[in-house]
Amino acid sequence: MKTVFLRVLESEDKATALLAAIAEHDVTRSRQRFEVDVASFSAVPRSPFAYWVSERLLNLFVTVPNMTARGGQTKCGLGTLDDFRFLRLAWEASVSASWKPFPKGGAFSPWYSDVPLVLSWEDDGTELKVFVEAKVGSASRKVQAQEFYFRPGLTWPRRTNGLSLRAMPAGCIFADKGPAAFVENDDYDDLLVLAAVTNSRAFGLLVSFQLARTALAQSYEVGLIQDTPIPDVSSADKVNFGTFARRAWSLKRRLDTATENSHAFTLPALLQVEGDTLIDHARHWAERVGAMKNELATIQAEIDARCFDLYGIDETDRRAITESFGGADVPSEIPESNAETDTEADVEDDANTKDDEATLAPELLSWVVGVAFGRFDVRLATGARELPAEPEPFEALPRCSPAILTGDDGLPVTSAPSGYPLAFPENGILVNDPGHPRDLTAAARTVFDKVFGARADVRWNEAAMLLDSQNRDLRSWLTSNFFEHHLKRYSRSRRKAPILWQLGTSSGRYSAWLYAHRLTRDSFFQLQNDVIAPKLAHEERQLTNLIQPGGGTHSAKERKEITAQETFVEELRALVEEVKRVAPLWHPNLDDGVVLTMAPLWRLVPQHKSWQKELKSKWDDLAACKYDWSHIAMHLWPERVVPKCATDRSLAIAHGLEDVFWTEGKAGKWERRSQPTRQVEEIVNERTSPAVKAALKSLLEATQNGGTHGRGQRKATASSPAGDE
């Protein structure tokens, strides 16, 4: 006995369509009336009401082996229960082997997607496992499939608009939101073939049958992928599929070579192509991108056609499937921003999805600034260093992208290598100060000279026109706009992690730029004594020179100049005081993450209101005991953190105190020591500094008083010259 299903969702006049469907008896032609034996639904795992599917298609789930039968496996990975604590963006944490690449879903992106996140996995993830065990009773409930970690495979976003499997390099730990598929013996060729099949429209439609829909955001659980049939693939098809998949991966990765914070980055887009003007460069890049996307579409079409044949899905079935949903189909590419409607998806930064000069010019200047700080290697742009060969899809990710200026050990340098053509600040400090030897704009211009040679003036002016069409002034753009661009570019997966920090006066007239990975405990003393204090002394002399010639009588123009200079001097004084306040307690550890490391500096970023608000929020949270696992919490409040290590083993591990407060008992079960091996007071005392405590007290009082520096300060006047206290 068959059941009649009527479908009129796509019709504007549903009443008329419903009557027509009731009257229509020719189910072979109708896409509104379906007569189905509901027992056939049981052929598909989870028995969905896929009433629009022919019995021939449903029988594929009976006659064609699934991934398990083919020797493959799908696994759900690791969930941290506290991403803020255990995850970092790859560029914010220290370059350490204890941080492992962590594919965690993301947006729709078949074949290739960079892995921007890293997971804390020191000592085989002991701290994380202890934390999870304390939360849910067993670490294995969230640290799943550990025996599959570090193997090459395919991964995909568990929840997004369209199924998209991409290469997962060896050396990764995959997430619960980024499940993974594996093949026997980790064979790279077999993985490429599997990528081709699972990214085909045919496979996607068979997955959709099990969900009883082909559109809207779906949850692609491991069982769903595991149960979907995989067709027999001949030796010839394996070669073709492997070639197609390898090429598709390569094309997608080549697009990513222009993404500054990806593992593939080499050069900004405007330097990867030629042209008479920067606008020509942008046009040629857009043409290259268009050609790549066309080739990707051709590859996809070839794979789709062959997979439909392998599954035995003919044109009639294909048309019936797509037409039943008004043309809805498995997407070939979906803009990353579409994932924002899905609260479980990690939204990717889509700043590089446009290919016009207005988008690409800031990327060029961002790279230039990176070169000025010694982060990126200018020799890739000049041709003095060759571009590296493309890696294989399943090779382990490099610690640094090819663009990074590294030493023989493959790690970022702290000083210029022998023969390197540019100087850069080894202490990671540049300033916005015309005429200063470490002026950021001047350093950027030097990079232009090195890259563009005789055309440097022309390119500089073109960039100024594109970035600041009104004033045509790159100094103005770097001062007022660059940090916001940098913050957006270096924010991913709900984390904000800028590594170039602009600290300055409230008006923005003066600022210092700090490169996070070059900062040391002495950086703020250097900033105070070697940079800002000399600047203040210079501007105080300028104020005195403005005041004295008039002998107490000044013209309106002179009074205006004096008032402006007085204001500037007071802003600099306030800036010096804030730097003095922070310097004694500054003890950076980027493994805490950028936002916590920067939190004590919240009063030093008054020109960036939203970023200041976020930093202050994290500072308030730190003061309220929210992140006691962090190094900064132990540094500032050892008297509160050390005792907690006696009751929270994960905190003890984080701070190197596990052996003091905990011991491994019978059957490997850890127990709290009845008597710690050292006294709490002793540990607190050795980690307490009077200078740090005094500075902390000052900063907390400033926080409680509210406001930022540069406001409410006493202003110098003509009768009270600046510098007289």
VEXTOR-878229 format. One record per residue (C-alpha): y, x, z; residue in one letter; chain. Coordinates in steps of 0.1 Angstrom, whole numbers. Layout:
# residues N
NODE       y       x       z   type   mol
NODE       Y       X       Z      a     A
...
END
This chain:
# residues 725
NODE       y       x       z   type   mol
NODE       0       0       0      m     A
NODE      34      13     -10      k     A
NODE      67      10       8      t     A
NODE     100       3     -11      v     A
NODE     130      25      -3      f     A
NODE     164      15     -17      l     A
NODE     192      41     -19      r     A
NODE     228      32     -27      v     A
NODE     247      59      -7      l     A
NODE     265      73     -38      e     A
NODE     276      39     -51      s     A
NODE     312      28     -45      e     A
NODE     302      -9     -48      d     A
NODE     272      -8     -25      k     A
NODE     265     -46     -25      a     A
NODE     262     -47     -63      t     A
NODE     241     -15     -63      a     A
NODE     218     -29     -36      l     A
NODE     212     -61     -56      l     A
NODE     205     -41     -87      a     A
NODE     181     -19     -69      a     A
NODE     162     -50     -55      i     A
NODE     160     -64     -90      a     A
NODE     150     -31    -106      e     A
NODE     112     -27    -109      h     A
NODE     110       3    -131      d     A
NODE     108      31    -105      v     A
NODE     102      57    -131      t     A
NODE     138      54    -143      r     A
NODE     156      42    -112      s     A
NODE     172      66     -87      r     A
NODE     180      38     -63      q     A
NODE     146      22     -59      r     A
NODE     116      42     -48      f     A
NODE      81      29     -42      e     A
NODE      62      54     -21      v     A
NODE      29      56      -2      d     A
NODE      42      67      32      v     A
NODE       9      84      39      a     A
NODE      19     111      14      s     A
NODE      47     122      37      f     A
NODE      20     138      59      s     A
NODE      15     164      32      a     A
NODE      48     180      42      v     A
NODE      51     197      76      p     A
NODE      70     175     101      r     A
NODE      63     145      78      s     A
NODE      99     139      67      p     A
NODE     108     107      49      f     A
NODE     114     125      16      a     A
NODE     109      93      -4      y     A
NODE     127     106     -35      w     A
NODE     101     133     -40      v     A
NODE      72     129     -64      s     A
NODE      36     131     -52      e     A
NODE      32     162     -74      r     A
NODE      59     180     -55      l     A
NODE      46     169     -21      l     A
NODE      11     182     -31      n     A
NODE      26     217     -34      l     A
NODE      25     218       4      f     A
NODE     -13     213       2      v     A
NODE     -22     234     -28      t     A
NODE       1     264     -25      v     A
NODE      -2     288       4      p     A
NODE      27     293      27      n     A
NODE      42     325      40      m     A
NODE      16     329      68      t     A
NODE     -12     325      44      a     A
NODE       4     351      22      r     A
NODE       4     376      51      g     A
NODE      41     373      59      g     A
NODE      57     363      92      q     A
NODE      89     348     104      t     A
NODE     103     355     139      k     A
NODE     131     342     160      c     A
NODE     149     371     177      g     A
NODE     170     379     207      l     A
NODE     196     359     226      g     A
NODE     217     377     251      t     A
NODE     229     347     272      l     A
NODE     262     367     274      d     A
NODE     274     379     240      d     A
NODE     307     391     254      f     A
NODE     289     415     277      r     A
NODE     262     428     254      f     A
NODE     276     426     219      l     A
NODE     303     447     203      r     A
NODE     317     450     168      l     A
NODE     304     481     151      a     A
NODE     338     497     150      w     A
NODE     349     491     186      e     A
NODE     321     507     206      a     A
NODE     314     544     209      s     A
NODE     293     559     181      v     A
NODE     262     560     203      s     A
NODE     225     556     197      a     A
NODE     224     531     225      s     A
NODE     241     505     203      w     A
NODE     218     489     177      k     A
NODE     228     469     146      p     A
NODE     224     432     154      f     A
NODE     222     407     125      p     A
NODE     233     374     141      k     A
NODE     235     348     114      g     A
NODE     269     346      98      g     A
NODE     280     327      67      a     A
NODE     261     319      35      f     A
NODE     254     351      17      s     A
NODE     222     356      -2      p     A
NODE     208     391     -10      w     A
NODE     233     412      10      y     A
NODE     255     409      41      s     A
NODE     269     436      62      d     A
NODE     259     438      99      v     A
NODE     292     439     119      p     A
NODE     277     435     154      l     A
NODE     259     460     176      v     A
NODE     238     453     207      l     A
NODE     237     473     239      s     A
NODE     201     486     240      w     A
NODE     202     516     263      e     A
NODE     169     524     279      d     A
NODE     151     499     257      d     A
NODE     175     472     267      g     A
NODE     167     473     304      t     A
NODE     201     460     316      e     A
NODE     199     430     292      l     A
NODE     164     422     301      k     A
NODE     171     423     338      v     A
NODE     201     400     333      f     A
NODE     181     375     312      v     A
NODE     153     375     337      e     A
NODE     177     367     365      a     A
NODE     191     338     344      k     A
NODE     159     321     330      v     A
NODE     130     336     350      g     A
NODE     115     357     322      s     A
NODE     131     382     298      a     A
NODE     107     373     271      s     A
NODE     122     338     269      r     A
NODE     152     353     251      k     A
NODE     142     388     242      v     A
NODE     117     375     217      q     A
NODE      94     392     191      a     A
NODE     103     427     204      q     A
NODE      74     443     186      e     A
NODE      92     434     153      f     A
NODE     125     451     163      y     A
NODE     137     479     140      f     A
NODE     114     469     112      r     A
NODE     129     462      77      p     A
NODE     128     426      67      g     A
NODE     149     397      55      l     A
NODE     172     378      77      t     A
NODE     192     346      73      w     A
NODE     218     325      92      p     A
NODE     198     299     111      r     A
NODE     225     273     107      r     A
NODE     248     272      77      t     A
NODE     256     254      45      n     A
NODE     226     266      24      g     A
NODE     197     288      29      l     A
NODE     205     325      22      s     A
NODE     181     353      29      l     A
NODE     194     389      27      r     A
NODE     181     424      32      a     A
NODE     178     435      69      m     A
NODE     178     473      71      p     A
NODE     154     492      92      a     A
NODE     167     500     127      g     A
NODE     181     465     135      c     A
NODE     174     441     164      i     A
NODE     176     406     150      f     A
NODE     190     376     168      a     A
NODE     178     341     176      d     A
NODE     207     329     153      k     A
NODE     196     354     127      g     A
NODE     158     350     124      p     A
NODE     139     375     103      a     A
NODE     109     375      78      a     A
NODE      85     404      75      f     A
NODE      57     414      51      v     A
NODE      26     435      57      e     A
NODE      32     472      59      n     A
NODE      69     467      56      d     A
NODE      66     473      19      d     A
NODE     101     474       3      y     A
NODE      89     461     -31      d     A
NODE      72     431     -14      d     A
NODE     104     424       5      l     A
NODE     124     423     -27      l     A
NODE     100     399     -43      v     A
NODE     101     377     -12      l     A
NODE     139     378     -13      a     A
NODE     138     366     -49      a     A
NODE     114     337     -42      v     A
NODE     131     326     -10      t     A
NODE     166     326     -26      n     A
NODE     155     305     -55      s     A
NODE     165     269     -60      r     A
NODE     129     259     -60      a     A
NODE     122     274     -26      f     A
NODE     154     259     -13      g     A
NODE     145     225     -25      l     A
NODE     111     227      -9      l     A
NODE     128     236      23      v     A
NODE     151     206      19      s     A
NODE     121     183      15      f     A
NODE     110     191      50      q     A
NODE     145     182      63      l     A
NODE     147     151      41      a     A
NODE     180     162      27      r     A
NODE     195     188       3      t     A
NODE     231     189      14      a     A
NODE     252     194      45      l     A
NODE     247     221      72      a     A
NODE     211     225      80      q     A
NODE     191     243     107      s     A
NODE     168     267      91      y     A
NODE     143     274     119      e     A
NODE     116     300     115      v     A
NODE      88     274     113      g     A
NODE     106     256      85      l     A
NODE     107     288      64      i     A
NODE      72     298      75      q     A
NODE      57     265      63      d     A
NODE      73     265      29      t     A
NODE      49     273       0      p     A
NODE      51     307     -17      i     A
NODE      37     307     -53      p     A
NODE      14     332     -68      d     A
NODE      34     360     -84      v     A
NODE      19     381    -111      s     A
NODE      23     419    -113      s     A
NODE      48     415    -141      a     A
NODE      68     389    -122      d     A
NODE      68     411     -91      k     A
NODE      84     439    -112      v     A
NODE     110     415    -126      n     A
NODE     117     399     -93      f     A
NODE     121     432     -76      g     A
NODE     145     444    -103      t     A
NODE     165     412    -100      f     A
NODE     167     413     -62      a     A
NODE     176     450     -61      r     A
NODE     204     445     -86      r     A
NODE     217     414     -68      a     A
NODE     218     433     -35      w     A
NODE     236     462     -53      s     A
NODE     262     439     -68      l     A
NODE     270     422     -35      k     A
NODE     271     455     -17      r     A
NODE     295     470     -43      r     A
NODE     319     442     -36      l     A
NODE     317     452       1      d     A
NODE     327     488      -7      t     A
NODE     363     476      -6      a     A
NODE     359     460      28      t     A
NODE     375     484      53      e     A
NODE     353     478      83      n     A
NODE     319     474      65      s     A
NODE     292     500      65      h     A
NODE     296     502      27      a     A
NODE     333     510      26      f     A
NODE     344     538       4      t     A
NODE     379     530      -9      l     A
NODE     403     500     -10      p     A
NODE     400     479     -41      a     A
NODE     432     491     -57      l     A
NODE     419     527     -57      l     A
NODE     385     518     -72      q     A
NODE     401     509    -105      v     A
NODE     427     523    -129      e     A
NODE     460     508    -141      g     A
NODE     496     515    -150      d     A
NODE     509     495    -120      t     A
NODE     494     482     -87      l     A
NODE     494     447    -103      i     A
NODE     473     461    -131      d     A
NODE     450     476    -106      h     A
NODE     446     442     -89      a     A
NODE     440     425    -123      r     A
NODE     413     451    -132      h     A
NODE     397     447     -98      w     A
NODE     396     409    -102      a     A
NODE     380     414    -136      e     A
NODE     354     436    -121      r     A
NODE     347     411     -94      v     A
NODE     344     383    -120      g     A
NODE     320     403    -140      a     A
NODE     298     410    -110      m     A
NODE     298     374    -100      k     A
NODE     288     364    -135      n     A
NODE     260     389    -135      e     A
NODE     249     375    -101      l     A
NODE     249     340    -115      a     A
NODE     228     352    -145      t     A
NODE     203     368    -121      i     A
NODE     201     337    -100      q     A
NODE     195     316    -131      a     A
NODE     167     339    -143      e     A
NODE     150     338    -109      i     A
NODE     154     300    -106      d     A
NODE     139     293    -140      a     A
NODE     109     315    -133      r     A
NODE     103     301     -98      c     A
NODE     104     266    -111      f     A
NODE      77     275    -135      d     A
NODE      56     293    -108      l     A
NODE      58     262     -86      y     A
NODE      51     239    -115      g     A
NODE      83     219    -110      i     A
NODE      92     205    -144      d     A
NODE     126     194    -157      e     A
NODE     119     157    -147      t     A
NODE     113     166    -111      d     A
NODE     143     189    -110      r     A
NODE     166     162    -124      r     A
NODE     152     136    -100      a     A
NODE     158     158     -70      i     A
NODE     194     167     -79      t     A
NODE     204     133     -92      e     A
NODE     191     115     -61      s     A
NODE     219     131     -42      f     A
NODE     246     127     -68      g     A
NODE     241     162     -81      g     A
NODE     239     179     -46      a     A
NODE     220     212     -49      d     A
NODE     212     244     -31      v     A
NODE     245     263     -33      p     A
NODE     246     296     -53      s     A
NODE     276     307     -33      e     A
NODE     297     290      -6      i     A
NODE     331     302       6      p     A
NODE     327     318      41      e     A
NODE     353     295      55      s     A
NODE     330     265      50      n     A
NODE     309     277      79      a     A
NODE     338     268     103      e     A
NODE     325     233     106      t     A
NODE     293     246     121      d     A
NODE     298     255     157      t     A
NODE     267     277     158      e     A
NODE     275     298     128      a     A
NODE     294     331     132      d     A
NODE     324     327     109      v     A
NODE     330     358      88      e     A
NODE     365     372      81      d     A
NODE     374     359      46      d     A
NODE     404     382      42      a     A
NODE     388     399      12      n     A
NODE     377     368      -7      t     A
NODE     409     368     -29      k     A
NODE     415     394     -55      d     A
NODE     452     392     -62      d     A
NODE     478     419     -55      e     A
NODE     492     400     -25      a     A
NODE     459     404      -7      t     A
NODE     449     438     -20      l     A
NODE     482     456     -13      a     A
NODE     479     452      25      p     A
NODE     443     465      22      e     A
NODE     457     496       5      l     A
NODE     483     502      31      l     A
NODE     457     497      59      s     A
NODE     436     524      44      w     A
NODE     466     547      40      v     A
NODE     474     542      77      v     A
NODE     438     550      85      g     A
NODE     440     582      65      v     A
NODE     473     591      84      a     A
NODE     454     588     117      f     A
NODE     425     609     104      g     A
NODE     401     580     104      r     A
NODE     394     578      66      f     A
NODE     388     608      43      d     A
NODE     415     611      17      v     A
NODE     393     633      -5      r     A
NODE     374     603     -17      l     A
NODE     406     591     -34      a     A
NODE     417     625     -48      t     A
NODE     382     633     -62      g     A
NODE     378     664     -40      a     A
NODE     348     647     -24      r     A
NODE     322     628     -45      e     A
NODE     313     592     -37      l     A
NODE     279     591     -20      p     A
NODE     249     577     -38      a     A
NODE     241     541     -31      e     A
NODE     214     536      -4      p     A
NODE     183     515      -7      e     A
NODE     185     479       5      p     A
NODE     162     485      36      f     A
NODE     174     519      46      e     A
NODE     188     522      81      a     A
NODE     225     517      83      l     A
NODE     246     548      87      p     A
NODE     266     553     119      r     A
NODE     297     556      99      c     A
NODE     307     542      65      s     A
NODE     312     567      36      p     A
NODE     349     564      40      a     A
NODE     351     578      75      i     A
NODE     362     614      79      l     A
NODE     332     630      95      t     A
NODE     318     664     104      g     A
NODE     285     681      95      d     A
NODE     269     659     122      d     A
NODE     279     628     104      g     A
NODE     302     617     133      l     A
NODE     340     611     132      p     A
NODE     360     643     136      v     A
NODE     387     648     162      t     A
NODE     405     676     143      s     A
NODE     410     683     106      a     A
NODE     380     701      89      p     A
NODE     387     735      74      s     A
NODE     406     731      41      g     A
NODE     414     694      47      y     A
NODE     446     686      28      p     A
NODE     464     665      54      l     A
NODE     474     669      90      a     A
NODE     468     641     115      f     A
NODE     474     635     152      p     A
NODE     445     648     172      e     A
NODE     456     629     202      n     A
NODE     457     596     181      g     A
NODE     494     589     186      i     A
NODE     520     582     159      l     A
NODE     554     565     163      v     A
NODE     578     542     145      n     A
NODE     607     566     147      d     A
NODE     625     579     115      p     A
NODE     628     617     116      g     A
NODE     601     622     142      h     A
NODE     574     646     131      p     A
NODE     548     620     140      r     A
NODE     565     591     123      d     A
NODE     539     566     110      l     A
NODE     559     556      79      t     A
NODE     565     593      70      a     A
NODE     528     600      75      a     A
NODE     519     571      52      a     A
NODE     542     584      26      r     A
NODE     525     618      27      t     A
NODE     492     601      20      v     A
NODE     508     584     -10      f     A
NODE     520     618     -22      d     A
NODE     485     632     -19      k     A
NODE     468     603     -36      v     A
NODE     492     594     -64      f     A
NODE     509     627     -70      g     A
NODE     538     624     -95      a     A
NODE     535     586     -94      r     A
NODE     539     584     -56      a     A
NODE     575     572     -57      d     A
NODE     566     545     -82      v     A
NODE     535     534     -62      r     A
NODE     555     534     -30      w     A
NODE     582     512     -44      n     A
NODE     556     488     -60      e     A
NODE     538     485     -26      a     A
NODE     571     478      -9      a     A
NODE     579     451     -34      m     A
NODE     545     434     -30      l     A
NODE     545     436       8      l     A
NODE     582     430      16      d     A
NODE     597     413     -15      s     A
NODE     630     406       3      q     A
NODE     638     440      18      n     A
NODE     614     461      -3      r     A
NODE     609     483      28      d     A
NODE     575     496      38      l     A
NODE     588     508      72      r     A
NODE     598     472      79      s     A
NODE     563     459      69      w     A
NODE     545     485      89      l     A
NODE     567     478     119      t     A
NODE     566     440     118      s     A
NODE     535     429      99      n     A
NODE     508     456      98      f     A
NODE     494     450     133      f     A
NODE     488     413     126      e     A
NODE     470     422      94      h     A
NODE     450     448     112      h     A
NODE     441     424     140      l     A
NODE     428     398     115      k     A
NODE     409     424      95      r     A
NODE     392     437     127      y     A
NODE     383     404     142      s     A
NODE     348     391     134      r     A
NODE     321     369     150      s     A
NODE     346     355     175      r     A
NODE     356     390     187      r     A
NODE     390     406     183      k     A
NODE     388     444     182      a     A
NODE     418     462     167      p     A
NODE     414     499     169      i     A
NODE     450     507     160      l     A
NODE     473     496     189      w     A
NODE     510     490     185      q     A
NODE     528     494     219      l     A
NODE     566     490     219      g     A
NODE     598     475     231      t     A
NODE     603     437     233      s     A
NODE     626     437     202      s     A
NODE     602     457     182      g     A
NODE     628     483     174      r     A
NODE     607     511     187      y     A
NODE     569     514     189      s     A
NODE     541     539     194      a     A
NODE     508     536     176      w     A
NODE     475     546     193      l     A
NODE     442     552     176      y     A
NODE     417     538     201      a     A
NODE     389     563     194      h     A
NODE     411     593     201      r     A
NODE     424     582     234      l     A
NODE     416     601     266      t     A
NODE     425     598     303      r     A
NODE     456     618     296      d     A
NODE     468     598     266      s     A
NODE     494     578     285      f     A
NODE     508     608     303      f     A
NODE     512     624     269      q     A
NODE     528     592     256      l     A
NODE     552     592     285      q     A
NODE     561     629     287      n     A
NODE     558     640     251      d     A
NODE     569     609     231      v     A
NODE     588     582     248      i     A
NODE     607     602     275      a     A
NODE     622     625     249      p     A
NODE     631     595     227      k     A
NODE     648     579     257      l     A
NODE     668     611     264      a     A
NODE     679     613     228      h     A
NODE     691     577     228      e     A
NODE     709     581     261      e     A
NODE     728     611     246      r     A
NODE     736     589     216      q     A
NODE     750     562     239      l     A
NODE     771     588     258      t     A
NODE     785     600     224      n     A
NODE     794     565     215      l     A
NODE     812     558     249      i     A
NODE     831     591     255      q     A
NODE     853     594     224      p     A
NODE     871     562     231      g     A
NODE     883     572     265      g     A
NODE     876     537     278      g     A
NODE     893     520     248      t     A
NODE     871     510     219      h     A
NODE     875     489     188      s     A
NODE     855     457     183      a     A
NODE     831     475     160      k     A
NODE     826     503     185      e     A
NODE     820     479     214      r     A
NODE     794     462     192      k     A
NODE     777     495     185      e     A
NODE     778     504     222      i     A
NODE     763     471     233      t     A
NODE     735     474     208      a     A
NODE     728     510     219      q     A
NODE     729     499     256      e     A
NODE     703     473     249      t     A
NODE     681     497     231      f     A
NODE     683     523     258      v     A
NODE     674     497     284      e     A
NODE     644     486     264      e     A
NODE     633     523     262      l     A
NODE     637     527     299      r     A
NODE     616     496     305      a     A
NODE     590     509     281      l     A
NODE     589     543     300      v     A
NODE     585     525     333      e     A
NODE     556     504     319      e     A
NODE     538     535     306      v     A
NODE     544     552     339      k     A
NODE     528     522     356      r     A
NODE     497     523     335      v     A
NODE     492     561     331      a     A
NODE     476     568     365      p     A
NODE     450     540     362      l     A
NODE     442     546     325      w     A
NODE     405     554     321      h     A
NODE     394     542     287      p     A
NODE     358     534     278      n     A
NODE     354     515     246      l     A
NODE     319     505     254      d     A
NODE     336     478     275      d     A
NODE     351     465     242      g     A
NODE     386     467     229      v     A
NODE     400     436     246      v     A
NODE     389     447     282      l     A
NODE     400     483     275      t     A
NODE     434     471     264      m     A
NODE     438     444     291      a     A
NODE     459     466     315      p     A
NODE     483     472     286      l     A
NODE     492     436     281      w     A
NODE     528     441     292      r     A
NODE     532     468     265      l     A
NODE     527     445     235      v     A
NODE     556     420     239      p     A
NODE     562     418     202      q     A
NODE     527     403     195      h     A
NODE     528     371     216      k     A
NODE     494     357     209      s     A
NODE     477     390     213      w     A
NODE     496     396     245      q     A
NODE     485     363     258      k     A
NODE     448     371     251      e     A
NODE     451     405     268      l     A
NODE     468     390     299      k     A
NODE     440     364     301      s     A
NODE     414     391     301      k     A
NODE     434     410     327      w     A
NODE     436     380     349      d     A
NODE     398     375     345      d     A
NODE     392     411     355      l     A
NODE     413     407     386      a     A
NODE     393     375     393      a     A
NODE     360     394     393      c     A
NODE     348     379     360      k     A
NODE     336     411     343      y     A
NODE     323     433     371      d     A
NODE     297     448     347      w     A
NODE     325     467     329      s     A
NODE     335     503     335      h     A
NODE     371     493     340      i     A
NODE     361     469     369      a     A
NODE     343     497     387      m     A
NODE     372     521     380      h     A
NODE     398     498     395      l     A
NODE     378     478     421      w     A
NODE     348     499     433      p     A
NODE     351     483     468      e     A
NODE     341     449     453      r     A
NODE     318     461     425      v     A
NODE     296     485     444      v     A
NODE     284     460     470      p     A
NODE     274     436     442      k     A
NODE     251     462     428      c     A
NODE     230     457     459      a     A
NODE     223     420     450      t     A
NODE     225     421     412      d     A
NODE     202     446     396      r     A
NODE     217     443     361      s     A
NODE     251     454     376      l     A
NODE     234     483     394      a     A
NODE     219     494     360      i     A
NODE     253     490     343      a     A
NODE     269     514     368      h     A
NODE     241     539     373      g     A
NODE     232     527     408      l     A
NODE     198     511     403      e     A
NODE     179     538     422      d     A
NODE     204     536     451      v     A
NODE     198     499     457      f     A
NODE     165     489     440      w     A
NODE     130     502     439      t     A
NODE      99     494     419      e     A
NODE      73     477     441      g     A
NODE      38     465     435      k     A
NODE      27     454     400      a     A
NODE      59     468     386      g     A
NODE      81     442     403      k     A
NODE     115     455     413      w     A
NODE     128     448     448      e     A
NODE     160     453     467      r     A
NODE     158     483     490      r     A
NODE     160     474     527      s     A
NODE     181     505     531      q     A
NODE     200     520     501      p     A
NODE     196     557     495      t     A
NODE     233     562     500      r     A
NODE     259     543     520      q     A
NODE     280     518     502      v     A
NODE     312     532     518      e     A
NODE     303     567     505      e     A
NODE     299     555     469      i     A
NODE     331     534     471      v     A
NODE     351     563     485      n     A
NODE     339     587     458      e     A
NODE     350     562     431      r     A
NODE     383     554     447      t     A
NODE     415     572     438      s     A
NODE     448     566     458      p     A
NODE     468     572     426      a     A
NODE     447     545     408      v     A
NODE     451     521     437      k     A
NODE     489     526     438      a     A
NODE     492     520     401      a     A
NODE     469     490     403      l     A
NODE     490     475     430      k     A
NODE     521     480     409      s     A
NODE     505     464     379      l     A
NODE     492     434     398      l     A
NODE     526     428     414      e     A
NODE     542     430     379      a     A
NODE     517     405     366      t     A
NODE     524     381     395      q     A
NODE     561     384     389      n     A
NODE     555     374     353      g     A
NODE     575     383     322      g     A
NODE     573     415     302      t     A
NODE     592     447     301      h     A
NODE     626     447     285      g     A
NODE     638     415     303      r     A
NODE     659     412     334      g     A
NODE     667     450     334      q     A
NODE     700     463     344      r     A
NODE     720     472     313      k     A
NODE     742     503     310      a     A
NODE     779     496     303      t     A
NODE     809     516     292      a     A
NODE     819     522     328      s     A
NODE     783     530     338      s     A
NODE     768     553     312      p     A
NODE     731     552     305      a     A
NODE     713     578     324      g     A
NODE     734     576     356      d     A
NODE     712     561     383      e     A
END
